[in-house]
């Protein structure tokens, strides 16, 4: 298999002459009389999502968590509902 011929660097005589692009205009765009909107002040915030209650994050012992999961599986009551009922009963016993 013959080796490919080496490429010669192009010289200005080999390159066809192309016209240079016109210089960019640095003039500002015409003003149409309408100011730019202030996006921070005019942007409407979306309505807050209606939630059922507040979220509480708490760490509990692993054994208690396993009991909670087992109870939720057997009774088919969601874990958060079981926690809500247990916390409510405990607070009522203290008079709250």
N, C-alpha and C positions, 0 to 999 in steps of 0.2 A: 504494500500500500504506500503510495507516494506521500511524502510529507506536505502539509498545506503550505502555501506560500506565505511568507511573513508579511504582515501588514505594514504599510508605510504610513507614517503620520501625515495627516492631511496638511496641505500648505494653503495659504490664502488664495492661491491661484486655482486650486482644485475645488474650493468651496464656492458655490454660487452666492452672489451678493444678494442679501435680503435687506429690505429697508428696516431701519431701526424703529421700534414702537414709539408712538408719540409720547412726549413727556406727560406725566400725570399732573392733572390740575390740582393744586393745593388750596383752591378757593373753597370756602365753606359752602355748604348746601344752602339754597335760598330758604329764608324763614317764611313759613306760611301763617304766622301769627298765633299758632297754637303751641303753648308751652309743653314741654315733656311732662308726663304725669309723674307724680311722686308715688312710686309703687309701694313704698312702705306704708304710707298713710292711707292711700285709697284702696289698697287690696283688702277685700272682705275676708274675714276669717271664716272657715267653715264652722257650721254649727257643731257644738260638742256632742260626742256620742253619748246617748242616754244609757247609763249603766244601772244595774240593779242595786249596787252597793259599793262600798269601799273595798279595796284589795288589801289583804293583810298577809305579809310574809313572815313566817316564823319557822324556826328550826325545832324539830321534835325528835325525841329519841327514836332510834331505828326500830326498837321493839314496839313502840306505840304506833309507828307508821305501818308496820306489818299488820298489827291488829286492825288498824283503820282500813287498810286495803282488803283484808279478809272479810271484815264486816260489810264493806261496800259491795264486794262480790257476792256474798251470800244473800244480802237483803235487796240488792239491786237499787240501792239508794246512792246517789253520787257522793263522793268523798267530801266535797265542799258542803253539801247539805248536812252530812253527819257532823262535820266540824261546827257548822252553824248551830245545830241543835244542842250539841254538847256544851259549847261556849255559852249559849243562851241559858241553859239549865244551871250551869255553874254561876253565872252572874246573878241569876234570880235567887239562888241560894244565899248569896251575899247581900241581897237587898238592892241590887242595881237593875 
